[in-house]
Amino acid sequence: MDSRALRRHLSLAWQALSATPKAPHVHDHPTYSEAELLSRADEFNRNAEKHWQSISQEPDARLHVLNKPLSTVRDTPGILYRLGLVLHELDLGVGMTVVDFGAGSCWLSSMINRLRCRTISVDVSETALSFGRQMFESDPRHQMELNPRFLKYSGHELDIPSESVDRIVCFDSFHHVPNQTEVLREFFRILRPGGRLVMGEPGEGHAHSDQGAYETEIHGVLENDIHLDDLVRIAAGVGFHSPQLKPFPDPGALTFSLEQHVKFMEGDDNIYPVDTVRESLRHFMVLSLFKGRSTPDSRNPSVLRAEIQAVALSPRPAGDGSMQAVRITNTGDTLWLREETPLGGFVVLGAHLLNLKRETVARGFVRVYLPKNVAPGESIEMEMRLPRANPQGDCLIQLDMVDDRVAWFEQTGSPTLLLADRFELLTSEAPGSLFANLNLVRPEAATTPKSVSPGQGIDVTLQIHNAGDTRWIAGPAGVRGHVCVGVVICDQAGEVLVRDHERFELPKDMNPVERTELSFTCHAPRTPGTYRLRFDLVDEGISWFESFGVRTVDLPINVTPS
């Protein structure tokens, strides 16, 4: 131990010996007895609905709740600070189902939806949930294809199946709950094994604060204190375990001057105001409670690592490329999920196209889906179809794993595999793998039938992603080797009625991994009935992309006589 460290050690020891013993902390007396809370539960819930109805009738109040968490310059910094702690503890993964309990105007549900999670916004007030619906419907950034749910809560039971949700969040809401044991029991029931409940709540003294007293006196809503020891005891009684907290003080509780910062960083621990921090933590807590133990998976990975080994390269007939067999080992700690979802979070084997200078030309131009979920330490063998190998070729191929819409493994430090051969980039005149991702810009149109008159024009915008290994040549329909958007007429059940209804030319040639949007006006059938317009790509004179496994996009329409 050096002399400076020794002096600091002796100083701290002397302070500990000479300090006046602190009296044990005494809780404030609770505002309500447990019996009173239970007897008045329905009354408190009715008052919450009345409060939200009053908000709906005042323009300024409506604007305030619809603009949360950016409602006021005074409150926003603290809300965002605490929200960051809560989101960190939620440990969200794409595609997870999350209950936002006491959602109010659903501003937190809005954020979680945009993180690609399925949300269930729960509140006792139907009026509050109506604000949430309005917010979701008015902002195109929301992912409505996730079918966000707005659930009015009876105050007792949650209309949610058992073991069906991954996360529950309470942000400034659980202290309004009069029947906490009953609600925690419902939380435990609906959580999947490995799920968690995260609370960001005011602690002791909230009911006696000016704001708490105002809400109770004016609106009759419950503003109750939460005492950590009581809450953890109740939670343990219904099955939750391993409570953990974030020991971060309120942002206004602690600021250093430059001099204090320098002294603290040099090792002067006396600079840190422990008592101030401790007092701050009494009045706001971020508490996590767990149901069983969780294993990280590719929806929200921990360590993504893979070892990729080339096994054999099998030439195919001339012009038909080759098959590369590889052995892949999961050397990380994360379960790789194989099931494809539009949200991502599943793992595939991918390939990058490089020029001879080893600069990336096309990232992810080939993707091969796993045969099964792959656990840490497990190995699998796969085959990938590649372009035709040619000693005079002008490109190289690098193999890597990708956690879809999360990260390429190389970005997390995992090694890749560069194949030794040189390859030719295929074109749609003599294609390899014709693969694409197609999406409507307004996905809700795919679930809500559109009523149109016979032959009426229908405006469509299609997002197109070249996800194969072939460069698409754009050009007029009918010319062999040109790639176009084709419109197919199907019946209500999806059976093809007219294969070649209409064609639309791509706006440009598209290399592997490129994306574009194409807007066009197609036309409804002239015979009244219920139909599905199916959008696919076609390599003229060669193949429809659907035959390569591409997922087409259907638009339901009702053709009615004018």
KATAPE-V166562 format. One record per residue. PHI is phi in radians with two decimals (* if undefined). PSI is psi in whole degrees, 0 to 359 (none if undefined). D_CENTER is the distance of its C-alpha to the mean C-alpha in Angstrom with 2 decimals. Layout:
# KATAPE-V166562
PHI & PSI & D_CENTER
PHI & PSI & D_CENTER
This chain:
# KATAPE-V166562
* & 126 & 48.37
-1.32 & 171 & 49.37
-1.13 & 322 & 51.45
-1.15 & 317 & 48.69
-1.12 & 321 & 46.46
-1.12 & 315 & 49.50
-1.05 & 318 & 50.35
-1.11 & 319 & 46.81
-1.08 & 314 & 46.92
-1.15 & 323 & 50.34
-1.12 & 315 & 49.31
-1.13 & 321 & 46.33
-1.12 & 317 & 48.56
-1.11 & 318 & 51.26
-1.06 & 319 & 48.85
-1.12 & 322 & 47.59
-1.29 & 326 & 51.23
-1.64 & 350 & 52.47
-1.19 & 146 & 49.61
-1.25 & 128 & 50.40
-1.02 & 136 & 48.59
-1.46 & 139 & 45.84
-1.21 & 145 & 46.18
-1.07 & 146 & 43.43
-1.20 & 136 & 40.79
-1.95 & 127 & 41.63
-1.18 & 147 & 39.04
-1.12 & 149 & 39.80
-1.16 & 134 & 41.14
-1.06 & 148 & 38.50
-1.18 & 323 & 38.86
-2.22 & 148 & 38.93
-1.34 & 161 & 40.14
-1.07 & 320 & 37.93
-1.09 & 320 & 40.36
-1.18 & 320 & 40.14
-1.04 & 314 & 36.35
-1.18 & 322 & 36.36
-1.24 & 335 & 39.21
-1.86 & 11 & 37.60
-0.97 & 310 & 34.00
-1.15 & 326 & 34.36
-1.11 & 314 & 36.17
-1.06 & 320 & 33.42
-1.18 & 322 & 30.85
-1.13 & 321 & 33.23
-1.13 & 326 & 33.70
-1.10 & 318 & 29.98
-1.14 & 319 & 30.08
-1.08 & 321 & 33.26
-1.09 & 315 & 31.66
-1.20 & 328 & 28.82
-1.13 & 321 & 31.49
-1.15 & 324 & 33.43
-1.11 & 318 & 30.46
-1.12 & 341 & 30.06
-1.64 & 356 & 33.73
-2.02 & 116 & 33.62
-0.95 & 316 & 32.24
-1.15 & 320 & 31.60
-1.17 & 320 & 29.82
-1.06 & 313 & 27.61
-1.06 & 322 & 26.70
-1.06 & 310 & 26.02
-1.30 & 329 & 23.43
-1.30 & 341 & 21.74
-1.71 & 1 & 21.48
-1.10 & 144 & 19.95
-1.60 & 16 & 19.12
-1.82 & 43 & 21.43
-1.42 & 319 & 24.33
-2.42 & 149 & 27.00
-1.20 & 338 & 27.91
-1.35 & 316 & 29.09
-1.56 & 333 & 26.07
-1.03 & 314 & 23.12
-0.98 & 315 & 23.57
-1.16 & 320 & 23.64
-1.10 & 312 & 20.65
-1.16 & 324 & 18.41
-1.07 & 309 & 20.00
-1.18 & 324 & 19.40
-1.09 & 320 & 15.84
-1.03 & 319 & 15.13
-1.12 & 318 & 16.80
-1.14 & 315 & 14.92
-1.11 & 323 & 11.40
-1.07 & 317 & 13.01
-1.26 & 332 & 14.38
-1.10 & 327 & 11.38
0.93 & 57 & 10.19
-1.25 & 149 & 6.61
-2.20 & 149 & 5.61
-1.04 & 136 & 3.71
1.50 & 355 & 5.81
-1.16 & 154 & 6.92
-1.74 & 125 & 9.22
-2.19 & 127 & 9.74
-1.63 & 123 & 13.17
-1.75 & 99 & 13.95
-1.55 & 132 & 17.67
1.22 & 46 & 20.15
-1.21 & 337 & 17.69
1.03 & 234 & 20.62
-1.37 & 4 & 19.77
1.26 & 24 & 16.01
-1.15 & 325 & 15.19
-1.27 & 322 & 12.73
-1.00 & 321 & 11.11
-1.01 & 313 & 11.03
-1.13 & 317 & 9.12
-1.17 & 323 & 6.42
-1.06 & 319 & 6.50
-1.28 & 348 & 6.47
-1.56 & 12 & 3.29
1.20 & 40 & 2.90
-2.00 & 150 & 3.94
-1.43 & 128 & 7.72
-1.96 & 144 & 9.80
-2.15 & 106 & 13.48
-1.55 & 119 & 15.31
-2.00 & 131 & 18.57
-2.74 & 153 & 21.69
-1.31 & 345 & 25.46
-1.81 & 118 & 26.00
-1.16 & 327 & 25.69
-1.13 & 318 & 26.50
-1.06 & 315 & 23.55
-1.13 & 331 & 21.18
-1.14 & 327 & 23.04
-1.07 & 317 & 22.00
-1.08 & 315 & 18.32
-1.04 & 317 & 19.05
-1.07 & 317 & 20.97
-1.11 & 314 & 18.28
-1.11 & 317 & 15.67
-1.28 & 337 & 18.47
-1.60 & 350 & 19.88
-2.02 & 111 & 17.01
-1.18 & 351 & 16.19
-1.27 & 344 & 13.02
-1.24 & 145 & 11.37
-1.67 & 84 & 9.97
-1.21 & 342 & 12.80
-1.15 & 347 & 12.73
-1.43 & 0 & 10.21
0.91 & 60 & 13.36
-0.99 & 138 & 12.54
-1.94 & 139 & 15.40
-2.08 & 109 & 17.83
-1.99 & 116 & 20.03
-1.29 & 131 & 23.36
-1.77 & 132 & 24.27
-1.26 & 346 & 27.92
1.71 & 355 & 28.13
-2.34 & 304 & 28.71
-2.06 & 148 & 26.65
-1.74 & 127 & 23.08
-1.41 & 64 & 23.02
-2.40 & 132 & 20.23
-1.06 & 152 & 21.20
-1.11 & 143 & 21.83
0.89 & 48 & 19.41
-2.11 & 356 & 16.65
-2.16 & 152 & 13.78
-1.66 & 327 & 11.98
-2.49 & 149 & 11.89
-2.25 & 134 & 14.14
-2.18 & 135 & 14.38
-2.13 & 114 & 17.70
-2.06 & 108 & 18.12
0.95 & 41 & 21.81
-2.33 & 327 & 22.22
-1.21 & 335 & 23.62
-1.22 & 349 & 26.89
-1.49 & 353 & 27.56
-1.49 & 121 & 27.66
-1.39 & 325 & 31.29
-1.83 & 69 & 30.87
-1.15 & 322 & 28.57
-1.09 & 316 & 29.74
-1.09 & 318 & 29.14
-1.22 & 319 & 25.60
-1.10 & 325 & 24.73
-1.13 & 320 & 26.26
-1.15 & 320 & 24.00
-1.01 & 312 & 20.90
-1.09 & 323 & 22.21
-1.12 & 316 & 22.99
-1.45 & 342 & 19.62
-1.27 & 140 & 17.64
-1.26 & 156 & 17.45
-0.99 & 134 & 19.47
1.56 & 357 & 17.57
-1.41 & 173 & 15.51
-2.56 & 154 & 15.94
-1.97 & 129 & 16.88
-2.16 & 129 & 16.53
-2.08 & 133 & 18.99
-2.04 & 102 & 19.78
-2.36 & 148 & 23.24
-1.16 & 146 & 26.65
-1.79 & 234 & 29.20
-1.23 & 144 & 32.95
1.52 & 355 & 34.92
-1.11 & 319 & 32.34
-1.11 & 336 & 34.50
-1.69 & 0 & 37.44
-1.28 & 165 & 35.81
-1.05 & 315 & 36.93
-1.14 & 317 & 33.61
-1.09 & 317 & 33.46
-1.12 & 321 & 37.08
-1.08 & 312 & 36.63
-1.08 & 321 & 33.81
-1.22 & 314 & 35.93
-1.22 & 317 & 39.18
-1.44 & 319 & 38.11
-1.94 & 348 & 35.45
1.27 & 15 & 36.24
-1.47 & 158 & 32.66
-1.37 & 121 & 32.26
-2.10 & 97 & 31.74
-2.00 & 154 & 32.19
-1.35 & 149 & 32.13
-2.01 & 123 & 29.87
-1.83 & 125 & 31.77
-0.99 & 315 & 29.81
-1.11 & 320 & 32.48
-1.16 & 316 & 32.68
-1.11 & 315 & 28.95
-1.15 & 323 & 28.58
-1.09 & 316 & 31.70
-1.13 & 316 & 30.45
-1.08 & 318 & 27.06
-1.10 & 326 & 28.99
-1.14 & 334 & 31.24
-1.70 & 355 & 28.56
2.17 & 349 & 27.17
-1.21 & 153 & 24.60
-2.48 & 171 & 25.43
0.92 & 53 & 25.06
-1.06 & 139 & 24.37
-2.45 & 150 & 23.30
-2.25 & 156 & 23.29
-1.71 & 112 & 22.47
-1.45 & 57 & 25.97
-1.90 & 126 & 25.21
-1.26 & 166 & 27.68
-1.03 & 143 & 27.17
-1.04 & 333 & 27.06
-1.44 & 356 & 30.46
-1.47 & 344 & 32.10
-2.59 & 121 & 32.53
-2.51 & 135 & 33.63
-1.74 & 144 & 35.90
-1.31 & 167 & 38.64
-1.05 & 319 & 39.00
-1.09 & 316 & 41.92
-1.11 & 320 & 40.01
-1.08 & 314 & 37.11
-1.09 & 315 & 39.61
-1.12 & 320 & 41.42
-1.14 & 316 & 38.32
-1.18 & 337 & 37.12
-1.47 & 357 & 40.68
1.96 & 6 & 40.46
-1.45 & 91 & 41.87
-1.18 & 342 & 39.79
-1.17 & 342 & 41.94
-1.16 & 328 & 40.16
-1.31 & 122 & 37.00
-1.43 & 80 & 37.51
-1.04 & 318 & 36.45
-1.11 & 322 & 37.93
-1.12 & 317 & 36.04
-1.10 & 315 & 32.72
-1.06 & 318 & 33.68
-1.16 & 322 & 34.63
-1.08 & 320 & 31.38
-1.19 & 340 & 29.40
-1.21 & 337 & 31.51
-1.88 & 358 & 30.14
-2.73 & 133 & 26.37
-2.29 & 147 & 24.42
-2.03 & 106 & 20.94
-2.01 & 131 & 21.37
-2.00 & 136 & 19.31
-2.24 & 144 & 20.73
-2.12 & 148 & 20.06
-2.03 & 100 & 20.89
1.28 & 186 & 22.10
-1.91 & 143 & 20.93
-1.86 & 152 & 17.69
-2.02 & 130 & 17.63
-1.10 & 138 & 14.98
-2.24 & 178 & 13.63
-1.24 & 354 & 12.09
-1.20 & 327 & 8.48
-2.60 & 83 & 9.02
-1.30 & 159 & 12.60
-1.72 & 279 & 15.58
-1.97 & 117 & 18.41
-1.74 & 109 & 18.18
-2.44 & 143 & 21.85
-2.54 & 147 & 23.91
-1.93 & 120 & 27.61
-1.96 & 121 & 28.50
-2.11 & 131 & 32.18
-1.30 & 131 & 34.06
-1.76 & 305 & 36.23
-2.75 & 147 & 38.12
-1.96 & 115 & 38.19
-1.86 & 112 & 39.82
-1.10 & 144 & 41.24
-1.78 & 174 & 40.88
-0.96 & 157 & 43.59
-0.87 & 131 & 44.39
1.42 & 358 & 41.69
-1.92 & 15 & 39.19
1.29 & 203 & 37.51
-2.55 & 167 & 37.18
-2.00 & 122 & 35.11
-1.79 & 117 & 33.81
-1.55 & 137 & 33.40
-2.37 & 153 & 31.30
-1.95 & 126 & 30.76
-2.12 & 129 & 27.35
-2.07 & 131 & 26.92
-1.38 & 102 & 23.77
-1.75 & 9 & 25.09
-1.70 & 201 & 21.98
-2.04 & 14 & 20.73
-2.01 & 133 & 17.54
-1.22 & 126 & 17.69
-1.52 & 119 & 17.00
-1.52 & 143 & 15.62
-1.79 & 338 & 17.50
-1.21 & 123 & 16.23
-1.28 & 133 & 15.07
-2.41 & 151 & 12.20
-1.15 & 348 & 11.41
-1.45 & 343 & 7.67
1.56 & 197 & 9.11
1.47 & 11 & 9.23
-2.07 & 158 & 12.92
-1.87 & 137 & 15.99
-2.38 & 162 & 18.89
-1.52 & 128 & 22.11
-2.19 & 168 & 22.42
-2.39 & 140 & 25.36
-1.84 & 143 & 26.07
-1.67 & 125 & 29.24
-2.06 & 149 & 31.39
-1.45 & 180 & 34.70
-1.22 & 347 & 37.72
-1.52 & 4 & 36.95
1.14 & 32 & 33.71
-1.66 & 139 & 31.66
-1.22 & 126 & 28.50
-1.75 & 316 & 29.30
-2.50 & 117 & 26.41
-1.59 & 126 & 23.24
1.27 & 40 & 21.94
-1.38 & 346 & 24.74
-2.32 & 140 & 24.91
-2.37 & 136 & 22.34
-2.19 & 128 & 23.45
-1.42 & 144 & 21.43
-1.12 & 148 & 22.04
-1.32 & 342 & 24.61
-2.89 & 172 & 22.83
-1.12 & 145 & 20.37
-2.13 & 117 & 21.83
-1.45 & 160 & 22.26
-0.95 & 134 & 23.19
1.53 & 350 & 26.81
-1.54 & 150 & 26.92
-2.10 & 148 & 28.33
-2.40 & 161 & 28.24
-2.02 & 139 & 30.26
-2.43 & 163 & 29.04
-2.15 & 143 & 30.70
-2.22 & 129 & 29.58
-1.40 & 128 & 31.61
-2.07 & 163 & 32.63
-1.06 & 170 & 34.81
-1.19 & 128 & 38.54
-1.24 & 139 & 39.78
-2.66 & 122 & 42.54
-0.97 & 336 & 44.43
-1.69 & 6 & 44.68
-1.09 & 162 & 41.01
-1.98 & 20 & 39.17
-2.56 & 156 & 35.75
-2.03 & 164 & 34.32
-2.23 & 130 & 31.29
-2.02 & 130 & 28.93
-1.73 & 141 & 26.76
-2.70 & 160 & 23.47
-1.62 & 152 & 20.50
-2.38 & 133 & 17.03
-1.57 & 104 & 13.61
-0.95 & 128 & 12.35
1.07 & 16 & 10.14
-2.09 & 300 & 10.01
-3.00 & 147 & 13.77
-1.29 & 143 & 17.29
-1.07 & 326 & 19.08
-0.99 & 326 & 21.81
-1.18 & 342 & 19.63
-1.81 & 12 & 19.42
1.67 & 7 & 23.18
-1.43 & 142 & 23.60
-1.27 & 150 & 26.81
-1.86 & 177 & 27.03
-2.21 & 120 & 29.98
-1.70 & 118 & 32.19
-1.26 & 151 & 34.40
-1.37 & 334 & 38.11
-1.40 & 162 & 38.94
-1.81 & 146 & 38.88
-2.26 & 162 & 37.47
-1.81 & 138 & 37.92
-1.40 & 125 & 35.12
-1.38 & 157 & 35.54
-2.15 & 167 & 35.75
-1.19 & 351 & 35.43
-1.29 & 332 & 39.23
-2.51 & 75 & 39.08
-1.32 & 160 & 35.40
-1.74 & 257 & 33.64
-1.65 & 114 & 30.17
-1.61 & 100 & 29.30
-2.36 & 146 & 25.57
-2.67 & 156 & 23.14
-1.95 & 125 & 19.79
-2.09 & 136 & 20.60
-2.56 & 142 & 18.61
-1.35 & 141 & 20.03
-1.12 & 325 & 19.17
-1.89 & 89 & 19.33
-1.14 & 335 & 17.55
-1.11 & 337 & 18.87
-1.14 & 336 & 22.28
-1.33 & 348 & 21.78
-2.00 & 347 & 21.77
-1.95 & 109 & 24.34
-1.02 & 141 & 27.80
-1.80 & 129 & 29.59
-1.55 & 125 & 33.31
-2.40 & 163 & 35.51
-1.60 & 162 & 39.21
-0.97 & 128 & 40.84
1.32 & 3 & 40.25
-1.12 & 144 & 38.08
-1.29 & 140 & 35.92
-2.20 & 119 & 32.13
-1.39 & 130 & 30.02
-2.34 & 139 & 27.04
-2.14 & 124 & 24.69
-2.01 & 129 & 23.22
-1.52 & 131 & 20.76
-2.23 & 130 & 22.34
-2.23 & 122 & 21.33
-1.35 & 102 & 24.11
-1.86 & 15 & 22.57
-1.83 & 201 & 26.02
-1.93 & 16 & 28.87
-2.15 & 136 & 31.11
-1.37 & 124 & 31.90
-1.51 & 131 & 32.11
-1.68 & 122 & 35.26
-1.49 & 153 & 35.04
2.88 & 181 & 38.16
-1.07 & 147 & 40.03
-1.10 & 151 & 39.39
1.63 & 348 & 41.98
-1.64 & 124 & 42.49
-0.97 & 135 & 41.78
1.56 & 354 & 38.91
-1.52 & 141 & 37.22
-1.77 & 128 & 33.62
-2.31 & 163 & 33.02
-1.48 & 128 & 30.70
-1.94 & 142 & 32.47
-1.92 & 125 & 32.34
-1.99 & 137 & 33.34
-1.68 & 125 & 34.55
-2.12 & 161 & 33.64
-1.41 & 183 & 34.71
-1.07 & 329 & 32.54
-1.46 & 354 & 31.99
1.70 & 4 & 30.95
-1.35 & 137 & 34.36
-1.22 & 128 & 35.52
-1.81 & 313 & 38.35
-2.32 & 116 & 38.70
-1.30 & 312 & 37.27
-1.85 & 71 & 38.33
-1.32 & 306 & 37.74
-2.65 & 158 & 36.75
-2.24 & 149 & 35.70
-2.41 & 132 & 33.99
-1.35 & 141 & 34.40
-1.14 & 151 & 31.59
-1.28 & 344 & 31.77
-2.92 & 165 & 32.34
-1.12 & 148 & 32.63
-2.30 & 119 & 29.32
-1.34 & 163 & 29.06
-0.90 & 141 & 26.59
1.30 & 353 & 22.94
-1.22 & 155 & 23.95
-2.24 & 152 & 22.16
-2.72 & 169 & 23.87
-2.10 & 140 & 23.95
-2.20 & 121 & 26.99
-1.83 & 135 & 28.23
-2.70 & 167 & 31.15
-2.05 & 111 & 33.09
-1.73 & 176 & 33.78
-2.22 & 143 & 36.19
-1.27 & 156 & 36.26
-1.02 & 158 & 38.89
-1.57 & 351 & 42.24
-1.74 & 127 & 42.72
-0.98 & 147 & 41.19
2.73 & 181 & 38.70
-1.83 & 125 & 35.06
-2.33 & 172 & 33.43
-2.25 & 123 & 30.29
-1.51 & 120 & 30.20
-1.84 & 127 & 28.62
-1.84 & 126 & 27.52
-2.48 & 170 & 28.01
-1.80 & 150 & 29.37
-2.36 & 130 & 32.93
-1.57 & 103 & 34.85
-0.91 & 130 & 38.17
1.31 & 3 & 40.85
-2.18 & 300 & 38.65
-2.97 & 150 & 35.65
-1.36 & 145 & 32.88
-1.16 & 333 & 29.48
-0.99 & 328 & 28.66
-1.21 & 345 & 31.27
-1.63 & 6 & 29.21
1.66 & 9 & 26.29
-1.21 & 136 & 24.40
-1.43 & 114 & 22.37
-1.35 & 169 & 24.16
-2.04 & 128 & 23.05
-1.90 & 140 & 25.11
-2.11 & 110 & 26.00
-1.30 & 138 & 27.97
-2.43 & 151 & 31.03
-1.97 & 116 & 34.07
-1.65 & 116 & 37.25
-2.07 & 147 & 39.74
-1.01 & 142 & 43.32
-1.23 & none & 43.74
